[in-house]
Amino acid sequence: MERQQAYTTFFLNSPNPDNGFEGRLRGVPEDDEGLDIDFLRKALEQVERDTTHQTVPYIKTSSTRYKLYKHIIYAVPTFSNPSGMTMSLSRRHQLVRLAREFDALIVTDDVYDVLRWPEVQGEAQSKLAAIPPRIVDIDRVLASSAYTLNAY
C-alpha cells in the first residue's frame, strides 16, 4: 500500500507511530463541494510517480483472496470535521470514479449521515434537505462488471 490521503484534520495527520501510517498520510483540502478532487488527483499522481510499485507476494493459501488496494482515501462526506461541510452528490460521484482510476479504497466515517437541522432556525423539519447517499451506495450504483467496489 502506498501513501494514504485524508482530510486535513489534526488527529489524522498525527498518527500513533506504531500504527504504520507515520509519514504516509497527506491532508486534502476542501473546496465549495467538499474534498478537493483536483488536489487529490494531483497528490495521487505524485505518489504514483514517486513510488516504485512492487508486486505484493501472494501468501494466503485459502480459496478466498482479498483485494489489496494501492491507496486509501479516508473521508467524512457529511458534516466533515472540522469544517462541517457536506460533500455534494456530484463530488461523491467524482470521488468514486477517482478511487477506481487510482485503485484506492474509500473509507468513510458516516457517523453524521442522518444529522440534520434547518438552515433557518425555527423552520419546519419538513424543509430539511434530503439525506445524501453514502459513498458506498454511490459505488454500488456506479458498479459494473469491470470494477470491484472501492467503498466500504
Backbone torsions as a table, in degrees:
resi	resn	phi	psi	omega
1	MET	NA	138.8	-179.1
2	GLU	-88.6	-151.6	177.8
3	ARG	-72.6	153.0	178.4
4	GLN	-104.6	152.5	-179.7
5	GLN	-112.6	137.5	-178.5
6	ALA	-146.9	156.7	172.5
7	TYR	-59.3	161.0	-177.4
8	THR	-82.8	74.3	176.5
9	THR	-114.0	147.0	-174.9
10	PHE	-57.7	-48.8	-173.2
11	PHE	-66.4	-23.3	178.1
12	LEU	-84.7	-29.6	-178.3
13	ASN	-86.7	-1.5	178.0
14	SER	-127.9	61.3	-175.6
15	PRO	-71.9	157.6	173.7
16	ASN	-63.3	131.0	-174.7
17	PRO	-59.4	-24.1	-176.6
18	ASP	-89.0	6.3	179.9
19	ASN	-92.4	-2.4	175.1
20	GLY	89.2	-0.2	-177.7
21	PHE	-103.7	-2.1	-177.2
22	GLU	-58.3	127.8	179.9
23	GLY	76.2	6.1	-176.2
24	ARG	-117.5	0.6	179.4
25	LEU	-101.0	146.4	176.7
26	ARG	-136.9	131.0	177.4
27	GLY	-74.7	147.0	178.2
28	VAL	-121.2	120.5	-179.3
29	PRO	-71.0	167.9	176.3
30	GLU	-105.0	155.9	169.8
31	ASP	-121.2	-158.9	-175.5
32	ASP	-65.9	-18.5	-177.6
33	GLU	-109.6	1.6	-178.2
34	GLY	122.1	-142.5	-179.0
35	LEU	-53.4	131.6	-177.2
36	ASP	-75.5	99.1	-175.6
37	ILE	-63.1	-39.7	179.7
38	ASP	-62.6	-44.1	177.5
39	PHE	-61.5	-45.9	-179.1
40	LEU	-62.3	-42.9	178.1
41	ARG	-58.9	-47.7	-179.9
42	LYS	-62.6	-39.4	179.3
43	ALA	-64.9	-43.1	178.5
44	LEU	-66.0	-40.0	176.7
45	GLU	-61.5	-41.4	179.3
46	GLN	-63.7	-43.4	177.7
47	VAL	-61.4	-42.5	178.7
48	GLU	-60.3	-40.0	179.8
49	ARG	-71.3	-37.4	-172.4
50	ASP	-82.8	-16.2	-174.6
51	THR	-108.2	149.7	172.9
52	THR	-94.5	131.9	-177.7
53	HIS	-89.3	121.2	177.4
54	GLN	-108.9	143.8	175.9
55	THR	-73.4	127.7	178.0
56	VAL	-76.6	123.7	-178.4
57	PRO	-64.1	140.3	178.1
58	TYR	-83.5	111.9	-175.7
59	ILE	-106.9	-34.9	-174.0
60	LYS	-60.7	132.5	-177.8
61	THR	-100.2	-13.5	-179.2
62	SER	-74.0	171.7	-178.7
63	SER	-76.1	-13.6	179.9
64	THR	-89.8	125.1	177.5
65	ARG	-119.7	123.7	-178.2
66	TYR	-89.7	149.4	178.7
67	LYS	-73.0	129.2	173.7
68	LEU	-104.8	124.8	-177.8
69	TYR	-97.4	151.7	178.0
70	LYS	-78.6	-26.7	-176.0
71	HIS	-139.3	158.3	171.5
72	ILE	-124.7	133.4	174.3
73	ILE	-117.3	117.0	177.9
74	TYR	-100.4	132.1	-178.3
75	ALA	-146.3	152.3	169.1
76	VAL	-116.9	91.0	-171.3
77	PRO	-72.0	-21.2	-179.5
78	THR	-118.7	121.1	-177.0
79	PHE	53.9	56.7	-176.7
80	SER	-61.2	156.4	-179.5
81	ASN	-102.4	128.0	10.9
82	PRO	-100.9	-1.4	-170.9
83	SER	-78.1	-26.9	-175.5
84	GLY	80.5	6.3	-177.1
85	MET	-74.3	147.8	173.6
86	THR	-109.8	125.5	-178.4
87	MET	-65.2	134.3	179.9
88	SER	-66.8	160.1	178.8
89	LEU	-62.0	-43.3	179.9
90	SER	-64.1	-35.9	178.4
91	ARG	-68.6	-34.8	177.1
92	ARG	-63.4	-41.4	176.8
93	HIS	-63.4	-43.9	179.5
94	GLN	-61.0	-39.8	-179.3
95	LEU	-63.9	-43.8	178.7
96	VAL	-62.9	-43.7	179.6
97	ARG	-63.8	-40.8	178.4
98	LEU	-64.0	-41.6	179.0
99	ALA	-61.2	-40.3	178.0
100	ARG	-65.7	-41.0	-178.8
101	GLU	-62.6	-37.7	-175.1
102	PHE	-105.4	12.4	179.6
103	ASP	54.7	54.4	-177.8
104	ALA	-113.3	140.5	173.2
105	LEU	-90.2	127.7	176.1
106	ILE	-96.1	122.4	174.9
107	VAL	-112.2	118.9	-178.4
108	THR	-113.9	144.2	174.0
109	ASP	-99.1	97.3	-173.5
110	ASP	-94.6	28.9	-175.7
111	VAL	-63.9	-26.6	-175.8
112	TYR	-103.5	9.8	-173.8
113	ASP	-56.0	-35.3	-177.8
114	VAL	-100.0	4.9	178.1
115	LEU	-76.7	126.4	-179.8
116	ARG	-146.4	151.2	168.2
117	TRP	-152.9	154.1	-178.3
118	PRO	-65.1	146.4	176.5
119	GLU	-67.1	-33.1	177.8
120	VAL	-106.6	122.6	-178.0
121	GLN	-58.5	134.4	179.6
122	GLY	89.7	-7.4	178.9
123	GLU	-70.5	147.8	-177.9
124	ALA	-61.5	144.8	179.4
125	GLN	-64.3	-21.9	178.8
126	SER	-66.1	-14.0	-179.9
127	LYS	-95.8	10.5	178.3
128	LEU	-70.8	148.6	178.2
129	ALA	-65.9	152.3	177.8
130	ALA	-64.7	150.9	177.0
131	ILE	-74.5	122.7	-179.9
132	PRO	-69.0	151.3	178.9
133	PRO	-65.8	149.0	177.3
134	ARG	-71.3	156.1	179.2
135	ILE	-57.2	-41.0	-179.3
136	VAL	-63.4	-35.3	177.5
137	ASP	-68.3	-40.5	177.0
138	ILE	-63.4	-41.7	179.3
139	ASP	-59.6	-41.1	179.9
140	ARG	-69.2	-38.4	179.4
141	VAL	-66.5	-40.7	-179.1
142	LEU	-82.0	-5.1	-175.2
143	ALA	-65.1	145.8	172.9
144	SER	-140.5	174.7	-178.7
145	SER	-65.4	-17.3	-178.3
146	ALA	-81.0	-13.3	-174.8
147	TYR	-124.2	149.7	166.9
148	THR	-94.7	161.7	179.6
149	LEU	-68.5	139.0	-178.4
150	ASN	-109.6	-4.4	-177.5
151	ALA	-122.6	139.1	178.2
152	TYR	-136.2	NA	NA
